Amino acid sequence: MGAMATFDVEGSSISAVAQPFRFYLLKRLQEEVTANLAEARLELGQLLASVNMQALLDMTLTREIGRAHNLEVSL
């Protein structure tokens, strides 16, 4: 079983297994934002801000997550 993580969603604290897939998707989102032109980055930042999720762009992963044999793995 994976490590437990606590998330704050609209003032409610939720505990769930911290799945590597979440971190894999976060890394893909951050790479996509970095790869886009400044105008596209600004639009995406505004979109994320409108749903109170702009902090996703500021989060830092301490290890690389990739995929191997249809599973998320540490690189």
C-alpha positions, 0 to 999 in steps of 0.5 A, a space after each residue: 500500500 502507498 503512503 498516505 497523504 492529506 489533501 485540503 479540498 474546499 476546507 475539508 481535509 481528505 486522506 488518501 493513498 498518495 499514488 505515483 500516478 498523481 505525481 506523474 500527471 503533475 510532472 506532465 502538466 508542468 512540462 507542458 506549461 514550460 514547453 508552451 509559448 508565454 501567451 499560452 502559459 499565461 492563459 493556462 495560469 489564468 485557467 488554473 487560477 480560476 479553479 483555485 489550482 494555480 499552486 500546481 505550477 509551483 509544486 516541486 517534485 523531489 524525484 522523477 516519475 516515469 512509466 514502465 510496463 504500464 506502471 508509474 516508476 521512480 527514475 
